[in-house]
Amino acid sequence: MRITEKNARSILTRTNITGIDYCLNPYVGCGHACRYCYATFMSKYSRHTESWGTFVDIKTNAVSLLRKALRRKREGEVILSSVTDPYQPVEKTYRLTRGCLELLAVSRLKVSILTKSHLVERDLDVLAKMDNVDVGLTITTESESIRRIFEPGSSSISDRLAALKSLHERGISTYVFIGPILPMDPEILADRISPYAGKVLIDRMNYPWKVKRLYAEHRLDFALTDSYAEKIESRLAERLGRQGVPVRILR
């Protein structure tokens, strides 16, 4: 992993994501190295030639930039993060996400967090004090072997479920993002997340060409078809609906 410390020019950025006003990315690149990641386009903008998942740029002045940005009256919703995971492994050392959350906790902004990491549990003390925050765990399968193929640097499924439970038990609004749909047993996944998820968002594989060869290598081609995605969406929605969990299928 190539880690580079850099000063950023800005940290609170306007976004075109529906329902979100700002995004906040403390890092460029991501150590989770998810094979299907849409954010690989960031490599060219950051002038990296390394493979995605092998580099991370640290925005060392992220907290000071945010402090300055929040001096202006800010309202709306900010997401951490849009093109990186705010709790990827380097956050354990650099603590930029935590530093930003401490500032956002006393701002007028609604905060939404999406992560594949159990490290979010570290910041339960800050999150529990925030009036307007929700935290999502991306959980794309119940299978640890599948997780290792497609999300090699991320937290285990069991660790993510434990983090989801901890957040729920502290009274923090939670959701699960099942996206992309990886090979899975949907009933098992639904049963594991339903006690702790306030809602579930489901999204298909948006960039199948990125992983077509990987699916073939592991004889998983069947799971890259529209019919498979439709079947999994239906089974997840049915099971979660029986358990009273709101489901939104993204298109």
N, C-alpha and C positions, 0 to 999 in steps of 0.2 A: 504494500500500500504506500503510495506516494502522498505525503501530507505536506501541504504548503500553506504557510501563514501569509495572509494578504490583508490590506486595508480596502474596504469596500467604499463605494461612493454613496450608496444609499442602501436602506434596509427595509423600509416600509413602502411597498410598491403597489400601485393601482393594478387591478386585474380584471380580466373580462370573464372570469368564472361566474356563472349564474349564482346570484345570492351572496357573493363574496365581494367585498370592496377592496381589500388589501391582501397581499400575501407577504409572508416574512420567511426568508430562507437564510438561516445562519451559515449554511455551508453550500459549496458547489461540489457536485459529485456525491456519491453515496457508497458506503462500505457494505451495504446489504447485497449489492451486485445482483439484483433480481434480473433474470434473463429476459424478461418480457418488458422491461421498464421503458415507458414512453419518453423519459427525460434524457435519454442518451443524446438527444440533439444538443444538449448543453455543452457537450465536449467541444464542438466547433466554436462556440461563443467564448469558451474559456481557454481556447488555444491548446487544448490537451490532445495529444495523439495516442495516449494510453487507452487500453480497453476500459469500457465502462465498469465501474466497480473496483478499479485499482487505484483511483486517486480521489482525494478530497482536498478542496481549498477551504481554509478556515478564515472566515471573515472576523478577524480579531477585534475589530472596532464595532461589531454589531450592536452591542449594548449601548455604547456611547452614541451611536447614530440613532438608535431608537429613542433614547432619552431626548435627544435634540428634536426629533420628529414629533414627539408627543407634546412638545411645548405649545404647538398649535392645537386648537380644539379639534379633536378627531372623533368622529362617530361612524358607526357602521360595524362591519365584521371583518376580522383578519383571520387567515388560516395559516397555521404552521404545519406543514409547509407545502408548497406546490410542486417543486422540482427537486426535492431532497427529503430525507427523513430527519425530522428535528431531533430524534433520539437514536440516531445511528451511533455506532461504537465510539467515535471520537468525542461525542457529547459527554461521555463519562469523565473525560479529562478537561475539556475546554469549558463546559457548563454555560455555553452561550444561550441555549434554549431556556435554561433556568433563569439566567440573568434577564432575558427579555420578558419572560413570564412575570417576574417580580415587578417590572415596570408596567406591563399590561394589566396587572391585577388592580392597579389604582388608576387606570384610564377609563374612558367611556366606551371603549371598543369591546364588542362581543368577540370572544376568542374560540376558535375551533382548531383542534389538534387531530392530526391523523398520523399514525405510526404503526410500524411492525415490531416495535421493541418494547420489552418489559421494563426498560429503563425509565419509562414514564412514571412508574411507581415511586421512584426516588423523589419526585416533586409533588407527592400527594399533599404535603403540608401547604404548599403554595396554591395548588388547584382547589383545595377544600375551602380556601378563603375567598375564592373568586365567585361573584354572583352570576356571571354570564359567560359560562364556559361549557363546552362539550368536548369529549375526548373519544375519538374513534380508534379502534384497533382493526387493522386490515388482517383478515384471516381468510385465506383463499382456498383452504382445504383442511380436512381433519387428519390427513396423512403426513406423518413426519418424513417418510421416504420421498414423497412428492415435494414437500417443502424443501428438502435438501437439494433436489434437482433444480428447482426453479428460483429459490430464494436462499442461496447458500450462506450468505452472511447475516441473515436475519435471526431474530429470536425464535426459539422453538415454539410450536403450536401450544404446548402446555404452558409455557411461560407467558405467552400472550393471553391465554385464557385466565391465568392467575392474575395478571395485571388488570384485565377487564373486571374480574370479580372484586379486586381491591378497590378499584375506582367506584364501582357500583355500591359497595358497602360503605364508602365514605360519602355517599349521597351526591356524587358527581354524575352529571348527565352523560350517558355513554351511548355509543352506537358501534355497529360492526359493519365494515365495508368488505363485502365478498367480491373482490374484483382484482384481477380477472378471475373468472371461473376456471379453476384448475381441476384435474381429475379428483373426484371425491365421492364419499358416501354422504349425500345431502342430509339424510335423516340424522346421522350421527353428529354432523356438524351443527345442524339446527338445535338438537337437544343440548349440545355443550354450550352454545352461546345464549340460548333463549332466557336463562334465569338472570342474566346480567346485562343484556342489551336493551336499551330503550327503543331502538329501531334498527333496521337492517337495510343497507343499500346493496344492490346486486348489479354487477356490470360484467359484460362479456370480455373476451380477449379482443382488445381493440387493434392490436398489431400482430396478427397471427404469423405474418411473414418473418418476424423476428425469431420465432421459436419453432417454426415448421420442422427444421432439421432435428432439433432437440426432441420433439415429440416422436419423430420417426426413430431416432436412436433408441428410445426407451419403449418403443412399441405402444405409444399412446395416441396414435393418429386418430383413433375413434373419438377422442375427447376434444378435437379441434374443429369439429363440425358444428354447423348451426343447429342441427337436430339434437346433438348432445347438450348444447347450451340451453336450448328451449326446454328439454326434459329436466335438467337440473334446476333451472329457474322455477319451473312449475312445482317440483317436489319440495324445494326450499320454501317457496311461498305457502304451499299447503301446510307443511309441518309447522312453520313459524306462526302462521295464522291461527292454527289450532291452539297454540300456546299464548296467543294474545300479543304477539310482537308485530308491530307495523312493518310492512315490507314495501320498499320502492325499487322497482326494476328500472334501471337506467337504459336509455336508448341513444 
